[in-house]
Amino acid sequence: MSALDGLYQEVILDHAKRRSGKGLADPAPGHAVGESHQYNPTCGDEITVRAELAPAPPGTEGTEPVVQRITWEGEGCSISMAAASVLAETAPGLTRAELLALIGAFRELLRSRGTVEPDEEVLGDAAAFAGVSRFAARVKCAMLGWVAAEEAVGRTG
């Protein structure tokens, strides 16, 4: 195992234990909220993700809402829980479009079967899941919370 693979494994194990964003939080007044429940019948993992978006700050050029927080509740393997935790830490502060682009980049990495080198500047800690892409059965585990977030954001209006 390379030093980088070891670091990535450590990131996944840390997030599997700590689980950032765990627990569905009530949104602040005036914030848009969307929720999605996803289930992986292959392994039994399931997750409900709540995406909370705040209006764009006054005086900003863009009018796109900003992710306030991603919270979730679920049970499953270490990979699915760690991936949801990474997403919950990474998403706040991103616009809706930036979050959807991040989810797209993560999906591309996981579908690559190990042929795409992760861009840590774009993915942050999510780059740690590069090794998962070599195991087709585990890709759905890693994507579960991210797919739920994508759907939840789409439901925020």
ABEGO torsion letter per residue (X at the ends): XBAAAAAAAAAAAAAAAAGBGBEBBBBBBGBBBBBBBBBBAAAGBBBBBBBBBBBBBBGBABABBBBABBBBBBBEBAAAAAAAAAAAAAABGBBAAAAAAAAAAAAAAAAAGGABBBBAAAAEAAAAAAAAAABAAAAAAAAAAAAAAAAAAAAAX
